[in-house]
Amino acid sequence: MTSDVPAPLAETSLTTALAAGAVVLDGGMSNHLESAGHDLSDELWSARLLAEQPEAITEAHLAYFGAGANVAITSSYQATFEGFAKRGIGADEAARLLALSVELAQEAARQARHKGLTHPLWVAASVGPYGAMLADGSEYRGRYGLSVEELERFHRPRVEILAAAAPDVLALETVPDADEAEALLRAVRGLGVPAWLSYSIAGERTRAGQPLEEAFALAADADEVIAVGVNCCAPEDVEAAVTTAARVTGKPVVVYPNSGEVWNAEARAWNGRSTFTAEQVLGWRESGARLIGGCCRVGPEAVASIARTLTSA
């Protein structure tokens, strides 16, 4: 396996690309894997396949690249030293699997190039919240009872492993709590890898209840942060959040909402109907969104529609 990814746009960085226009993110990893027949009922979700069927993850990334995505978000969202330890996986192997998540996305980029895809490709290493490790829906609530210092100690080891695998960007995503955002911003400081910070929200507040204006302000002066925004939220909540993020930080905005369906953590099932349409992204772009894609229940077909909409308008 190689991590030698061809330069996307004559070695154009993602930061430079965002200054020029919109960049298409991929969609949900777990729902795409499930649609391919993989059982993700385990607490590790898609991270389990890092150890058992890594080729399936490469195929999922390749499907999104083929649909027009410029950025593949790695399968490390649920991957933590603590989560792997519950499955009897030691620290050394856990570190290898974290790095592997980046290598698989890079391999997918290499295969996409061999298949003749010419649009720019980047890899974002996913850093999910503390609540994702708990696998009890806590990432939709926050307020774990941990201090900022304790959360930083939790995040730093895996952030360092992911950064050492040389992704193009670190995706600090689905963050429900401004305290955790502060911890993550501390954890990425000085690593030499840019990051985006993306909150999970309800209305105009974080899932933990903090005003978005205050939450976004944490990243305004963080040099490592190249984009700020929201993900894993209702499509209806995106537009106001984009406007606030752009105004408060002056940075490009990242948005990748869910389909509109609602996750039932107890039943481990999605309820409701999809309300996400590709046409919505034009309004988001107009308000300052530059990294645009989908999260849970948004698959390659929807990402292809987003790509077509952004390139044709």
Disulfide bonds with the S-S distance in Angstrom:
none
